[in-house]
Amino acid sequence: MRNMTRILSSSAIGLGLLTGLAQAEEISIATVNNGDMIIMQKLSGAWEKETGNKINWIVLEENVLRERVTTDIATRGGQFDIMTIGGYEAPIWGRQGWLAPVDDLGDDYDYADLLEPIKAGLTVDGKLYAVPFYTESSFTLYRKDLFDAAGLTMPEQPTYEQIKEFAAKLTDKSKQQYGICLRGKPGWGENMAFVGTMVNAYGGRWFDMDWKPQLSSEPWKKAITDYVALLSDYGPQGATANGFNENQTLFATGHCAMWIDATSAAGRVYDPKQSQVADKIAFTRAPIAETANGSSWSWSWNLAIPATTQKAEVAKSFLKWATSKDYVKLVGESEGWVAVPPGTRKSTYALPEYQKAAPFAETVLQAILSADPSKPTKDPVPYTGVQFVAIPEFQAIGTFVGQQVSAALAGQQTVDAALDAAQVQVERDMTRAGYIK
């Protein structure tokens, strides 16, 4: 039996908070309903106990979270004291003055321990505007038992053509066994997170060097045609309703032979407490086609403090607690080492307990470090970002395109019609915003 009292008392994490806060406060935290955040919510009682403060949790599905926090931050609504935001929003909102800098969490926070590319992506003009809670790239998870039974071998670097061949051979819909599971739920951070990397791999790009949209180009048409065919022929029914969490459940319950998605899923699908196939899976790189550039994404979920909060010091104390080295150890000791938040601190990957529990750790770290937002495509582009374009307009643009792709997947329109509609709308948006003269 673990000694939970010992664990919780060790989680004080050197904050020096008890004497630093004059009176107890309640802070509101908006976060996404992903597994790592559910653990954060579960363990946050340790911080409440240490500080005397309370947390009002607002836990939302990914698309809803993005809509709520974007509206609140842009209108200065002040509903939240801490927001969970992505690597897309952090620099844009920081530059707008919508976020409080978080460079002052103390020397014992050890900023130098944060992975440099992730920290750099959250920094504007030398100021850090969010701290990373977990970071991910994308890779291919697959059922090694099904591959072995079919006499198939997954290469170290698969192509989409090979993925299609494997999916065909491993689909048995009479057993609810699907060759592949992929994101189909519309949204710039849902289906377009995967679709964006697939388009990159096929040699496509969102914009040319003059900011003209490329959505009706041949690489886009080829990528989306193959995406729709993969899910229609070899994927589960109702794929347009499946995002990250839904596909994770399908994979963990044995319904997917392959799943291309976030590396952050590894800790859960390898955990026998959460996965029925924990001992039957393996992993390899995200697939490529014409190029490897931008074929796996780069994403961080981060904790940030809106500039409107009246409780900045309390909010900073929680940020320090939830993204510290000792929080990683708390998760490992209470939830299992396979469950610790990945991709944020160098020290996590030096922990012997984590190395032993997480066979995927080195692969995930290398995937995160190798994704290059400055060179996301085969051809030159005027933007940074792998599966997103780091401009304020992309949130609306990406969601609109995601809706068109989802409609094509549902059979409501052809791929060509979907991409032609997307091209017209995005050209209009970019002209209105002044990118196209």
N, C-alpha and C positions, 0 to 999 in steps of 0.2 A: 504493500500500500504506500502511495506517495503521501508525504506529509504536506497537505495543502497549506497549513498554517505557515510552515517554513517557506513555501513557495511565495505566498502572498506577502509575507514580511520582507522577502528578498526583493520584492518588486518596487520598493520605495525608490530605487533607481537614482539615488543620490541627488534628488531634485532640490533638496533644501526648501521644500514648498511649505511645510507646516508652519514655519515662522514667517514666511514671506507674504502670506495672504491674510489680510486683516479680518475678513469675515467670509463665511461660506457663501457661495454663489451657485446658481444653476445656469449651465450653458447649454445651448442647443447645437447639436451636431447633425448635419445632413450627410448621409453616406449611402453607398450602394449595397445591395443585398448579396454581394459576393461572399464566398466562404471566409476569406481572410478578415473581412470587416465584421462578420458575425462573431468570429473569435474575439476581435477587439472589443465588441460590445459586451460579450460574455465576461471578459477579464477586467473590464473597466471598473468594476467594483473595488479592485485593489487601489486604483487611483482615487476613487471617491473616499475610500477609507483613510488613505494617507493624508488627503487634503481637506476633508470635510465638505467638499463641493459635490454637487449633483449634476447628472447629465440627462437632458431630454433628448432622446434619440429619435431621429427621423430617418428611417431606413426604407429606401425606395428602389424600385426596379430601375435599371440603368438609363433607359430613355427618359423616364419620368424624373429621375434625379437631375439629369442634365437640363431638362426644361425648367425645373423649379429653381435650381441654383443660378442658372443664367438669367432668368427673369428677376430674381431677387438682387443679384449683384448689379445688373444693368440699371435697375430702377432705384437702387439704394434702399431696398425694402427693409433690411436689417432683421430678417427673420432668424438668421443663423449666426452663431459665433464661430463655428468651424465648418468648413465645407470640404467634402471629398471631391477633388477635381483632377482632371487629367493633365498630361504633359502638353496637350494642345492649349488648354485654357490658361494655364499658369503664366506663361510669359506675356500673352496678349493682355490678360487682365492686370498683371503687374505693371505693364507699360501704361495702361490706362489710369493707374492710381487707385484701382478698385480693391487691391489686396494690401495688407500690412506686411512689411518686410519681416522676415523671421531669421535674421542673422544673429540675434542676441539671445540664444537659448543657453549660453554659457560655455566656457572652455571644456567642461566635462562632457558636453554633448558630442564632441569629437567630429566636427564637420569634415576633417580630412579622411575619415573612415568611409564617408559616402562615396559610392562609385562616381567617378569624375564625369562621365558623359551624362549621367542622370542629373547630377547637381547642376551642370552647365545648362541643361535644358530648362531648368527652373529659375535661372538667374537672368536678370535684365540690368544692364549698366552697373554690374558689380554687386547688385542686391539680390538676395535669395528671397523669393516670394512664396515658396511652399517647400515642405519637406516630404521626401518620398516615403510612402507607407509600404507599397510593394511595386516591383517593376517586372515587366514581362517582355518577351519577344514571342514569336510563334514557331511551332514545330509540328511534326507529324507523330501522333500516337497511334499505335496499331496493336492488334491482337496477335502475338507471336504464335499462340496455339493454333489459331485458324490458318495462319500463313504456313505453319509446319504441316498441318493436316492436308493442305491443298498443294504442298510441294512448291511453295513460293518463297522467294527470298527478297526481303526489303533492302534495297541498296542504301548505302550511306547517304547518297544524294539523289533522291528520286526525282523523276520528271513528272509533269502532269499527265503525259501519255501513259507512263507506267502506272500511275495512280488509277487512271481510268481502267486499265487492263486488270489490275488487282481488284478493283471494286466490282467489276463484272463477274469475276470468278468467285468472289466471296459473298455475293448477295443471295440470300435465300429468304424471300419475303414470307414464305409459309411458316418459317420459324421466327419471324420478326427479327431476322438478322440482316442488317443493311451493310452494303459494302462500304459506305462512307456517310459520315454526318458532317454537315457544314452549317454555318450560320445562314439563316434565311430571313430572320426578323428584320424589318426595315429600320434603318437608322444609320447615321454617319459613323457611330461607334459600335454598331451591331453588324449587320450584313456587310457594310462597306469597309469595316476593318479587315475582314478576310478578302473581300472582292478587290479592294485596293491593292493588296499584295499580289493577288493572282494577275491582275492587269499589269502591274509592274513586271512580273515574271514573264509575261507574254510580250514584253517590249513596249507597253503602253505608258502613257503619262496623262495627268489631268490637264495640263496646259503646256503649250509650247513657249518659247522664250519671249514671245510677244503677248503672253497671257491669253491666247486664243484657246478655248476649250477643245479637247481632242476626243470627246466622248463618242463621236460617230466614226472614229478611225478604225482601221482593220484590227489592230491589236485588241481594242476594247470589244469589238464584235466577236472576235475569236474567243477571247477569255470568257465573256458572258455566255456565249453559246455553249461552251464546254461546261461552265458552272451550272447552267440550267439543265444540261443533259446529265451531268453527274448526279445531281440531286433528284431529278425526275426519274431516272432509270434505276438508280442504286441507293437512293436515300430514303428516309422514313417519310410516311405520309404527313402532310401538314407542316412541311419544313419551313414555310413562311412564318410560322409562329415560334420557331426555335432560335434562341440566341445562345449566348455562352452557357448560362446555367442549365437550360433545357438540354443542350447537347451533352453537357457534362453528366447529367443524370442518365441520358440514354447510353453513353459510353460506359459509365460506372456500373450499369445494370446489365451489360452484356449485349447490347443491341447494335453496336457499331464495330465493324472490322477495322475501320480507320477513322481518325478524327484529326483534322488540321485546325489548330486553335492555339490559345495562349499557353505559354510555358508555365504560367501560374497554376494551371490545372494539375500539374504533375503531383504536387503534394497531396491532393485529394484522391486522385484515381490510383495512386500507389498506396494509399492508406486502407488497410483491410477493414477498418471500422466504417469507412465511407464507400468502399468500392468492392463489388462482387468479383471483379477481375484483376485485383491488385497483383496477383502472382502470375498473370497471363499476358502482361503487356510489355511493350518495348517502345522505343522512340527513336526518331531520326530527324534530320533537318526538314524544314519546310520545302515543298517541291519547287522546282524551277522549270522554265520552258526555254524561251529565247535567251534569257539572261538570269543571273542570280541577283542582280541589283534590285533591292527593294522587295525580295521574295519573302522575307520574314519581317514582321513589323517591330516597331520600337514604341513601347507605351509604359507610362508610369501612372499609378494612382497615388495621389498626394493629398496631404492635409494642409489646408490654407486657411487664413483668417481674413474675413472681409474687413475692409477699412471702416465699415459702419459699426462694428461691434463696440459695445461699451465695456466689454469684459476681456480686453486683449491679454492682460497678464495671466488670467485664469486659463484662457484659451492656449496661450503659449506653454503653460505648464503641462497641459494635456498633450500638446504636440510633442513636447520633449519626452514625456513618458511613453507615448505610443510608437515612437520611431527610434527609440534608444537601443543600445546593445543589450541592456538588461530586459527590455521587453521581448526581444528575440529569445533570450534564455527562459523567460517566463512562459512563453508559448511552448517552447520545446519541452519544458519540465511538466507542464500541465496538460498539453494537448498532444504531445508527441513531436519529435524533432522533424518529422517529415512535414509538419504543418507550419513551420516558421515562415514569416513573410520573406519572399525571395527578392533578390536583385537590387538591394539598396545599400548594404554595408559590406565592405571587404571582409570584416571580421566574421561575418556569418559563415563565409565559405572556408574559414580557417578552423571552425569548430569541429573537433573530431566526432562529436555526436551527430552533427548534421551530415558530415561526409559519409558516415556509416549508414545513416537512415535514408539518405537521398541519393540513389545511384545516378540520378539525372542532374545533380547539382552542377557539375563542371560543364555539361552540355548546355544547360540553361544559361549559365554565366557567360559562356562564349557567344551564345546566340544574342544575348543582350548587348554585349560589348561590340559585336561585329555589325549589328544593324547601324547603318550610317544615314541619318536623316539629311545629311548634306549632299549625298549622292544616291537618291532613292530610285533612279530609273536608268535605263540604258542610254537614253538621249538626254541632252542638257535640259534643265528646267530652271525657272526663275524662283522656285520656292524650296523650302525645307520641309521635312516631314515625310515619313515612309507611307503609312496608310492614311494619312491626312495631309492637308495643305495648311501650313501655319499662317493663315490669314483669317481675320475675323469673320469674313463672309462664308467660310467653308462649312460651318455648322449647318447653316440653312441649305447650302448647295449640296453637301454630302447627304443630308437627309432626303432631299428631293430626289437625287439620283438613286438612293437606296430604295425609295418607294417605287420608282420605275423598274428597277431590277427585280424587286419583289413581285410586282405585277406580272413581269415576264415569267418568273418562276411559277407563279400561280396559273399561268396559261391565259391570263386576261389580255395580253398583247404579245406581239412577237418581240424578239430581241431587238431587231432593227427598229421597230416602232418605239420601243422603250428608250433606246439610245438616241434616236433622232429627237424625241421629245426632250430628253435631258440636255442634248446639245443646244437646242433652241432656248430653253429656259436659262441655262448657265451662261450662254452668250449674252442674253438680256441682262442677267444679274451682274456680270463682270463689266458690261458697258455702263450700266447705271452707277456702279461703284467707282468708275473711272479708270479701271485697269486697261480697258480697250478703248482706244481713241477713235 
